[in-house]
Amino acid sequence: MCGIIGYVGSRQAMPILLNGLKRMEYRGYDSAGISIIKDHELHCLKRSGKINGFEKALQKHPFDGTTGIAHTRWATHGAPSVINAHPHSDCKGRLSLVHNGIIENYQALKKELSDQGHLFKTETDTEVLVHLIEEFWDKNTSLEEAIRLALSQVKGTYGIALISTENPDVIYVARSGSPLVLGISQGENFVASDVAALISHTKEVTYLDDGEMAVLSADAIQVKTITDKPVSKKVEKIGFDLEKIEKSGYDHFMLKEIMEQPKTIADTMRGRLLENEGTAKLGGIEHDFESLLYARRLLLTACGTSWHAALLGEYMLEEYLRIPTEVEYASEFRYRNPILDRDTVVIVLSQSGETADTLAAIREAKKRGAKVYGVCNVVGSSIARATDAGVYLHVGPEIGVASTKAFTSQVAVLGLITLFLARKKSMPQKQGKRIVEEMKKLPEKIARILEHNSLIREIAEEYQKKTNFLYLGRGYNFPVALEGALKLKEISYVHAEGYPAAEMKHGPIALIDENMPVVFIAMQDSSYDKIISNIQEVRARKGCVIAIATEGDENINQHADHVVYVPEAPECLEPILTSIPLQLLAYHIAVLRGCDVDQPRNLAKSVTVE
């Protein structure tokens, strides 16, 4: 969730580190800090709040030096404050450490270290780790060995970077459960928790795996396991350029990413649709599809927006494959003692590929003998490496904390997987060709929906001061209602709930009055007549109705206060279209309310702690 950036080379470290922190602002944070070595002394500055305030403080107190580390913190242990911000130091001021993750046994370690004379200044779990390294280092071990011994005592997750006054031209890094990527360049090297922090400086990277540590100098990177075994790492190329993480003239990353969806859906499907055969080509699972095809049961697991995409996957897979499919919250998965066996196949979804709860679900599923497939966006991510096979989204970096383009592409990928497997199983070629034809039309249809942006902003202006919203849908559009409500909650801080439309009369209808806007996804599909009845129930209680409806449906105007039209599509593909007006509605309400759209309070893009 937090951001780590480190540099060692011949250039001044401060501007490089500051730029890296800015590139990772989208991840979510509440404080920032930097530590640079000059003349064998550590120079450190920490501030709570946003990067712009931190930058102003650095301009008043600039640091020289060519080796340094920096960090943005998202508070777990201890309130957001200057004292709790990273980096943290040892008793003698020789070490400076930044850390992502959670040290679960920090209290026991802290008591033991306090008894040995260590003095603690913060409420954080991280400070315990730097003192533990100090304790081992003081026993005449090398610093590298002290780090190794300290990490062997730690329970929990970590991605760390450490610098020392005794070894001023070296950065020590290690990971277990929290991502770190090493950037490689001529005469300088980098470490970061996100490739976005490195893209300005290099495109050559290597990813640390769990249980690995590295020693970075200006001219070399040595990677070993925590148990001191050398590791040979593959050097990879970053698959996007700087333009992908710029706003490109938009006011917010979220708006840019909403508007990119005609292209991102096309990119997700590019080279994967075989029109003549009426099927999909998915290189990531084609070599290993039998487990999916012949599974007795499928289990999809994810968190947040990805969980809503998984619900849509359940609908598709059951309808077209007739395989019993369930959806689990990844955060509850391993605590619920789930029923898993070798005939159950697990599919995990994550935009970042680093979601801690989802990684824990993967480990639990594998421990119980299940095959695990992944659907994620970030190439080289932990989930991509931990799963047996999978499919990438190919939507490029998603910077806005509230997921938009990744969600629609997750649904598209689940549609591709369903089509691929259904054609292998029993779907006739003619039906497959119809679905392929409809999928190819999606980018153009999305572009038509985006033309309603001004209309949706006008609707937002009317309802921006409302404090409660209800979102209702049926069938495939019930998960869309959940997702629409989540978007509004995430970025505008307005309370909103999503329900199956038929469930409204079993409780939520008690909330409806003239102050309650109700958003209906009311497409002309198999549940159209039923949802019109639900709209009438709301209107009878003076509720305000905003309808997402099928183009050409004139009947809906007599039932709704506002209508946003979307093109017709097969029911299984409707959510890709119907979710987009809800993204825009949430965006405009948040902007009108003066909210920080790209970095909503208390949220982080990549949730790497439990």
N, C-alpha and C positions, 0 to 999 in steps of 0.2 A: 504494500500500500504506500509505503514511504518511498523516497527516492535517494539513491546512492550514486555519487559520481566521484571518481578519483583520477588523478593525472600524475604521471612522472615523465619528465623529458627535459628539454632545454628551454622551453617557452615559459613565460609567466603563467603560473597555475590559476591565479584568481579569476581572470576573465573566462577561462575555459570552464572552470567549476561553476561559476555563476550562470553561464550560458546553459550548461547541462541541467542545472536546477530549474531554470525557466522551461526547458523542454519537457520536464517531468511534472510541471505544476498540475497537469490534468489528473495525476494519480491521486490527488487529495493529500492535504497536509495542514498543519496548524502552526508550525515553527520551522526555522531553518538555521543551519550552522555551517561553519567552514573552519578548517584547520590546515595551516600551511607551515612547512618547515623552512626556516632561514637561519644560517649560521648555527646549526645544531640546537635551535630553540623552536618551540611550538608557538605559533601565533593563532589565536582562536577568536572567532566572533560568533555570537548566537543571538537570535532575535525571535520572538513570537510574532505571529501574524503572517502577512503575505510577503512574497519575494520582493515586491517593489520597495517596501520599507527596509528590508534587509539590504537591498542594493544601495539605497541611499546611505545607510550606515557604513557600508564598505567603502563608498566613495569618500567618506570623511576619514576613514581609517584604512587605507589600502594596504594590502599585504604583498610584499615581494616574496618570491620563492618559486621553485620549479617542481616541487612535490607537494601534493595536497589532496585532501578529501573533503567532501561536502555532503550535506544531507538535508532532506525535508522530512519532518516527523509528522505522523498521524498518531495522536496519543492513544496508548493502550494502558500502560502503567504510569500513573502520575498525570496531573493536569497539564494542559498546554501552557508552557511557561519558558522563560529564558533558561532557568536552571535545569529544567528537564529536557531541553533541546539537545540534540546531538551536535558535535561529537562529545564523547565523554573521555575523561582522563584518569590516570592512575594517581596514587598518592604522591609520587615524586615528580609528576609532570613530564614523564618521558614518553608516554604512550597517548595516542589519540585514536579513538575508535568510533565508527558509525555502524549501525546495526538495523536491519529489517527483520521482523519476526518477533517471536515471544520465547523467552527463557522460562520454561514452566517451573523449574526447580530453583528459581532465583532466591526465594526466601530462605531455604535451607543453606544455600551457598553463601548468602549474605551474612547469616548468623555465624557461620563458620569463619568467614573472612573477618568479620568484626571482632570475633574472639581472638584472632591472630593480629589485631591491631590496625586493620584497614579502616579508614574513615570515609564514610559515604556522604555525599552532598545532595543526592537527588532521590526521587521516588521511583526511579525507573529500574526495570530488570536489566537493561543494557549495561549500566554502570557496574553491576556485579561481574559481568564478563571481563571487562578491562582490568578489574582488580584481581580476578582469578588468573589472568594471563601474567600480571605483575608478580603474583605469588609464586608461580612456577618459574618465572624468569629470574627471580631473586635467588633461586636454588641452584644457580650456576648452569642452567641449561641455556642453549641458544634461544633467541626469540622465536624462531620458527618452531623449535621443539616445544617451547612454552605454550604457543598458540595451539599446537596439536594436542598437548596434554590437557589444556583447559577445555578444549572443545569435546574431548572424550568424557568430561564430567558433566556436560550440559545435556539437559533434556528439553526438547522443544524444537523451534525452527530458527534459522538464522541465515542471513546473508551479511557478511561483515567485510569491512575494509579498515585496515589499521596502519598507521605510520608511527615512526619512532625517531627520537632525536639521536639515538645511537646508530641508526641505519637510515640516514636522511634521504637517500636516493632509492628507496624501496617502498613498495606498498604490498602488504600481505592481505590476501583475501581468502574467503572460504564460504561455502554454502551448504545448507541442509534444509530444503523445503522452501527457500526464499530465493528468487532468481538473481543471478549475476551473469553478466556478459562482459567479456574482455575484448577491448578494441585494440587492434594492432596497426601500427604505423611506423614509418621510418624514423628511428631515433627517439620515439616516444610511444608510450602505451597508456591505455585507459582501462578503467573498470566502471561499470554502471549497472543499475538494476533494470534499465530499459534501453533498448537500442536507440530510441529517440534522442537520448542524451549524447550519442556518439556520432550521429549522422553528419554533423557539420565537419567532422575531423577525419573519419575513416569509414570505409564500407567493409573492411575485413574484420571479422569477429570470430570468437569462439565462445561457446556456452559452457559454463561450469555445470557439472552434474552434482547431485547430492553426494556428500561424502568426499568432495574434492576441495583442495585449497591450491592457491597459486601465489608465486612470488614475482612481482612485476618490477622490473627496472626499466631504464630508458631503452635499452638494447635487447632485452630478453624477457620471456615469460616462461617460468618453470611451473608445470602443473603436476601435483602429486595427489594421492589420496590422503585422507586424514591419518591413515596408518602408514604413511611415508613410502608408498609405492609409486614410482613414476607413471605418468599417464600421457599417452600420445593423443592430442586433440586435433580434430578436423577444423580447418579454417573455412568459414562460410562467408558468403556475400550478403550484405543487407539488401533486401529485395525491394526497397522503395527509396525515393529521393527526398530531398528537403522540402520540396513543394507539397508533398503529402501531409506534412505536419505544420503547414502554414494555413492561415485563415483565407487566403486568396480573395480578399476583398469583402468577405462576409463579416458581419458584426460578431458572430460567435461560431465556434467550431460546430456546435450542435446544428445550427442552421445549415452550415456548409455540408455536413454529413447527411442531413435530411435531403438536401437538394442533389446530393451525389447519387442517390439511390437508383435512378435509371442506369447509371454506369456501373454501380457496384453489383447490381443484380445481373447485368450483362456479363461482368467479369466473373462472377460466381459460376455462371452457366457456360462460359466460353470454353469450347472444345469438349464439353461434357454431354451435349445433346446430339443424338444420332437420329436425324429426322427420318431417314429411309427405313431404319429398323424399329423406330418407335421406342427407343430405350435411351439409357444414359450410359456414359463411359466414365467410370470412377477409378482411376489408377490406384488410389490409396486403399481400396478394399477389394479390387477385382481378384487379387491373388488369394484372398482369404474370405470370400463371401459365403462359403457353404455354412459356416457357423451361424451367420445371420439367417440364411434362408431356411435352415432346418432346425432352428431353435424352437424349443417347446414354449418358450416365454421370453419376451423382451422387457428389459427394464431400462428406462431413461432416467438420468439423474443430472441435476443442474441447480443453479441458484439464481434468484432474481429474474431478470428478463429472460435469461437462457432457460429458466424453468418454464416460462410461458411458451417459448418455442418448443420445448420438449412436449408440452401438452398437445400442441398441434401435431407433433410427430406421432404421438400416441394415436390420434384420430386417423392420420393417414395410414399408418402401419396396420392398424386393426381393420380399416375399411378395405384395403387393397391386398394385404397379405393374409388376413384372417389369423394372425398370430396374437395370442393374449399379450397385451402390452400395458405396463404400469409406469407411472412417473413418480419419482421420489425426490424430495428435497435432499440435495447432497449434504446439507448441514445436519440432517437428522439420520442420514443413511447408516453410518456405522454404529450409532447409538441405539438403533431400533432392532438389532439382531435380525436383519432381513433374511428372507428365505432365498438362498442362492445355491445353485448346483451347476454341474457342467453342462446342463441343458438350458441354462439361462444365459442370455447374452446381454451385456450392459453397454449402453451407449451414453457417453458423457458429453455435455455441451458446456463450453466456456469461451467467451470472447477472447480473454487475455491468455488463456492457457496456463494461468498461474493461480487460479482460485484455490485457496487452501482447502476449503471444505470438499471441493470436487476431487482434488488430489487424494484426500483422505478416503473418499468413496472408492476411487480406483484401487488404492492399496487394499481396502477391505474386500472388494470384489475379487481381486486376484488371489488374495489369501484363501478365499473360499472356492477357488477353482473356476471362476467365471471368466469368459473371454470378454475383453473390454475394447470397445471402439471409441474413437474420439471425433468430435466436431468442434474445431476451434479456428481462430483467425491468425494467431501469431506463430509464424514458422519458427521452429526450434524451441518452442515453449516447453515447459515441464510436462504439461498434459500431452502434447504431441509426442514427446519422447517416452512417456510412461505407458501409453496405450498400445495395444497389439497392432492396430491399424486405424485408419481414419481418413477424414476428408477436411481439407482446409477451405475456409470461406473465400479467401482472396479479395477482401474488400479494402485492403490497405489499413494503415493505422486509424483507429477510432479514438479521437482525443476527448470529445465530450463525455463526461462521466455517465450521463444517461444514454444508454445504447439505443441507436436508431438503425443505421445501415447494417450493423452486425446482426440485429434481430431479424430483419427481413431476409438477410442472406442465410441465416441459420435455418429459417423456415424453407427457403429455396433448396438448401442442401438436403434437408430431410425429405423434401419432395423428390429430389434426384435419387436419393437412396431408395425411397419407396418405389419409384418407377423402375429403377434398375432391378430390384429384387422381385417386384411383381411380374415383370416381363420374364424373369428366369422361372417364375413359378407358374402362373396361370393366366396372366393378363393377355388378351388377344393383341396382336400387332396393331390392328386398326385402332383400338382404344389407346394404346401406347402412343401412336402417331398423333392422335388428337391432343393428348396431354403435352407432348413435345411442342406441337404447334402453339398451344396456349401459353406454354412457358416462354417461348420465344417472343411472344407479344407483350410480356410483362414490362420490359423497359419503356416501351412507348406508352403503355397505359399509366405507368407511374408518372411519366412526364406530364400527362394530361391532368392527373390529380394535383400535381405541384402548381399548375396554373391557377388553382383555387386558393393560393396562399393569401391573397388580399381579402377574399371573402372570409376565410377562417380567422384572419386578424380582426375583422369587423365583429365576428361572433365573440372573439376573445375580449374585445373592448367592452361588450355588453355584460360579460359575466366575470370580469377580472376580480371583482370585489366579493364574489361569492366564496363562502368558506367550506362548503360541502358539495360534492358531486357524486352522482351515481352513474356507473357505466354498465350497460346491459347488452347481452348478446346471446345467441343460441347457436348450438352446433359448433362448427369451426370458429364462429365469431365470439364464443364465450371466452376463450383465452385472449382474444383481442381486447375484450372488455377489461380483463384483468390487466393487460399490458397498458392500455390507455389510462387506467386509473393510477397505475404505478408511475407512469411518466409524469402525470400531474403532481403526484406526491413528491417525487424526487426533486423536481426543479422549481416548483412554485410554492411548496410547503402548504398546499391546500389539501385538506382531507378528502380523499376519494376512495370509493370502493367499487370493485367489479363483481358482478353476479351473473349467473345464468338468468335470462329474462324471466323464466317461469318461476324462479325462486323468489322473485320480488314479493309476491303475495304471501310468502311464508316468513315474513319478518321485516325486510327493508321498506316495504310499502308504508310502514308507520312513520317513516322519516319524511315522506313526500308532502310538500306544501308549495306555496307560490315562491318560496325562496330556494327551492331545491332544483338545480339543473340536472336533467337526466339525459345522458348520451346513449342513444340506441344505435347499434349496428343492425340496420334493417334492410338487408339485401333481398332481392327477389329470388330467393332460393327455396329450398324445401320447407323452411320454417317461416316463410314470409307472413302467411295469414295469422299464425300464432303470435308473431311479434307485433303485428298491427294491433291485435287485441291487448297486448301488454302496454303498448303506447296509449291506447284509449283508457286503460286503467289509471295511468299516470295523469293524463289530462283531466280525468274526472275528479282528480284531487288537486287540480290547479298547478301541477308540476310543469316546468318549462322543458320542452323536448328539443334536443339537437339530434338530428338523424343523419347517419351515414347511409346513403341509399344508392341503388343501381341507376345508372344513367338511363333516362327515358321514363322513369317511374313518376308519373304526374300525380298518381293517387296519394303519394306520401305527403304532398304539400298540405293537404287538408288535415293531416294529423300532427304535423310537427311545426314548431315555431321557426326552426332553421333547418335547412337541408344542405348537405355537402354531397355531391354526386361523385361516384367512382365508376369506372367501366365494369361491365359484366365479366365474370370469369368463372371457371369451374369452382365448386365449393371448396375444394382442397387448396386452391390457390387464392381464394378471396382474402385471407388474412394478410397476405403480402400487400394488397391494395388497401384494405380497410384500416390497417394500422397507421398508414401515413397521415391521413387527416388528423388523427388523434395525436400524433407526434407534433404536428404543427400547432394544434390547439394548445397543448401543454407549453410549447415553446413561447407562443405569443402571450399567454396568460402570465408566464414567469417573467418575461421581459417587461410587460406592463406593470407588474407588481414590484419591479426593481430588483429582482433576484439575480444572483450570480449563476447564470444558466450553465456555463461550462464546468464550474466548480461548486456545486451546491453544498451547503453546509453539512458537515458530519459524514459526507460520503467520500468514497475513494473509487477510482476506476478499477484498480486491480486489487481485489480483496485477498491479501496474502496472509492474513491471520484468522484464526477461528473465533 
